[in-house]
Amino acid sequence: MTFPNSAIKRNIAILGECMIELSGAPFATQNQNFGGDTLNTAIYLSRLLPKISPSYVTALGVDNYSNAMIDAWQHEGIDCRFVMRENTKLPGMYAIEIDSQGERSFHYWRNDSAARYMCEHAQFSQIMAQLKAYDLIYLSGISLAILPEHGKIKLIEALANLKAAGCKIAVDSNYRPRLWNGVTHAKTWLSELYRLADIALVTADDEDLLRDEVNTPAPMIAERLHRLGVEQVVVKLGSKGAMWSQADQQGFIDGNKIKHVVDTTAAGDSFNAAYLAAWAKDLPMAACCQWGNNLAAQVIQHRGAVIPEQCTQYLTDLMSSNYDDK
């Protein structure tokens, strides 16, 4: 795969929440780590394009867990200057249980996390103003869902201002029913988010769940999002691959054949990271989706949301070897 000879879009900011992660059987030996959908995307994006140093926008406490998170993110090459600190709050926490088929279930403790109140932080408006210099802002429906109602309003207003300033907005709905006050509440706010989005990276299962539908054809999902104003739509189809749609063009990219799926955690998050990395190189949507499939295929063959760096190194090397930094 070759890349166009063009300048990379360097300024990408990712907004969301990172939590303390516990994995393993309850009341047994559990591994302690950290994770969150948008943070997973930031890490994989940073690995694929080390020179891009994506900025992560969130709020944490001033405790040792928060300090350890920031140290780990900086080690991954993430720019942490927009991480807001709150003296009276802590990070959220979640636990992962994985069944014999590699599917996971989650348990959360996040109702009073620092990230939930990031839009109320004294630095929030200043940070949003600084993001006007960025090429792309990425967030998920979870980034919006965790906020109280006044926080949602502030975030949507801030994103509208960024879009008006020329920033591209990329969104993954990541619909999680427990984070919303019913399906109507979720539809209303996610529609507001989609209306601001230039790129939507959605999962077919999530869209069906949100609309109480079954096996909605991907082109119908894409058309619905286009009607809301989204320019580029990707519908992720799990093992079947992904469908891409833009203007009057669309196509399907087959999924990678994986014999043994270990853990599907962060499959979509890593797909998004690789898609955005390829987008930053001005690759066409079909190629961006193929990069997404390639990275997600590696991630699901290992346990945990963030797999060892050496497991994705060959993809990083492939991107670097084709990158003309002019």
DAVENDA-V818819 format. One record per residue. PSI is psi in radians with two decimals (999 if undefined). NEAR is the number of other ideal C-beta (glycine too) atoms within 8 Angstrom. Layout:
BEGIN
psi;near
PSI;NEAR
PSI;NEAR
END
This chain:
BEGIN
psi;near
2.27;6
2.80;3
2.60;10
2.66;6
1.45;5
2.79;7
2.45;4
2.53;11
1.88;10
-0.51;8
1.71;9
2.23;16
2.48;14
2.24;16
2.27;11
-2.66;16
2.41;15
2.48;15
2.85;14
2.33;11
2.26;14
2.29;11
2.54;11
3.01;7
2.45;7
2.53;6
0.54;3
-3.00;6
2.13;5
2.49;10
2.41;8
2.24;6
-2.69;10
2.75;12
2.97;14
2.61;11
-0.84;13
-0.59;19
-0.69;16
-0.77;15
-0.73;16
-0.74;15
-0.85;13
-0.62;16
-0.76;15
-0.65;14
-0.73;12
-0.65;13
1.36;11
-0.49;9
-0.19;7
-0.51;12
1.20;9
2.52;12
2.38;15
2.23;18
2.00;12
-3.08;16
2.44;12
3.04;16
-2.84;13
0.31;8
3.03;8
-0.59;5
-0.78;10
-0.74;14
-0.71;9
-0.66;9
-0.87;12
-0.71;11
-0.76;8
-0.70;9
-0.74;15
-0.62;9
-0.53;6
0.03;10
0.29;8
2.36;13
2.08;8
0.29;10
-0.32;5
0.32;13
1.98;12
2.50;13
2.40;10
2.11;12
-0.48;6
0.11;4
2.85;11
2.90;10
2.72;16
3.04;13
2.58;11
2.73;14
2.52;11
2.30;11
2.39;10
2.28;10
-3.09;8
-0.29;3
0.03;5
-0.05;11
2.59;7
2.71;11
2.69;7
2.61;8
2.27;7
2.56;9
1.55;7
0.08;13
-0.38;5
0.50;6
2.74;14
-0.68;16
-0.52;15
-0.48;14
0.41;13
-0.58;14
-0.24;11
-0.13;8
2.55;10
-0.43;3
-0.10;7
-0.88;13
-0.69;7
-0.73;7
-0.77;11
-0.64;11
-0.69;7
-0.49;8
-0.16;14
-0.33;11
-0.03;5
2.69;12
-0.62;8
2.38;15
2.19;15
2.40;16
3.03;14
2.99;13
-0.50;14
-0.68;14
-0.66;13
-0.71;14
-0.60;11
-0.27;11
2.58;12
2.91;7
-0.77;6
-0.51;8
-0.69;13
-0.77;11
-0.79;8
-0.69;11
-0.79;12
-0.74;13
-0.73;8
-0.71;12
-0.66;13
-0.71;9
-0.69;10
-0.73;14
-0.74;11
-0.48;6
-0.05;7
0.02;5
2.47;12
2.52;8
2.22;15
2.40;15
2.40;15
2.14;16
-0.67;15
1.00;11
2.11;11
1.80;9
-0.63;8
-0.30;5
-0.10;7
2.75;11
1.01;3
2.87;6
-0.61;9
-0.72;6
-0.81;9
-0.81;14
-0.73;10
-0.88;8
-0.67;13
-0.58;13
-0.70;9
-0.69;9
-0.78;15
-0.61;14
-0.36;8
-0.21;11
2.40;14
-0.52;9
2.23;14
2.17;14
1.51;12
2.82;14
2.32;12
-0.73;13
-0.69;7
-0.74;11
-0.68;15
-0.74;12
-0.73;9
-0.59;12
0.18;8
0.83;6
2.95;7
2.22;4
0.76;5
2.26;11
2.40;6
-0.70;11
-0.55;9
-0.67;8
-0.79;14
-0.75;13
-0.70;9
-0.71;8
-0.64;13
-0.67;11
-0.42;6
-0.12;10
0.07;8
2.27;12
-0.92;8
2.19;11
2.27;14
2.23;17
1.95;15
2.31;12
0.45;11
-2.32;9
-0.29;6
-0.16;6
-2.35;11
2.65;14
2.40;14
2.62;16
2.33;14
2.23;9
-2.14;4
0.34;2
2.51;6
2.85;8
2.99;8
2.46;8
2.09;12
2.59;7
2.71;12
2.49;8
2.01;4
2.16;9
-0.66;3
1.83;5
2.15;9
-0.78;8
2.09;11
0.06;8
2.29;12
0.28;12
-0.85;11
-0.65;13
-0.74;14
-0.65;16
-0.83;15
-0.72;14
-0.83;16
-0.64;17
-0.84;14
-0.58;15
-0.77;14
-0.65;12
-0.68;12
-0.36;13
0.17;12
0.54;8
2.68;10
2.82;5
-0.68;11
-0.76;9
-0.66;10
-0.73;16
-0.66;14
-0.71;10
-0.71;14
-0.81;17
-0.74;15
-0.77;11
-0.77;16
-0.64;14
-0.61;11
-0.75;13
-0.72;14
-0.07;13
0.17;9
2.80;11
2.51;8
2.79;13
-0.67;9
1.88;9
2.86;9
2.47;5
-0.60;6
-0.36;5
-0.32;8
0.10;14
-0.63;8
-0.55;6
-0.70;13
-0.77;11
-0.67;8
-0.74;9
-0.78;12
-0.68;8
-0.37;6
0.16;9
2.15;9
1.78;6
1.44;5
999;5
END
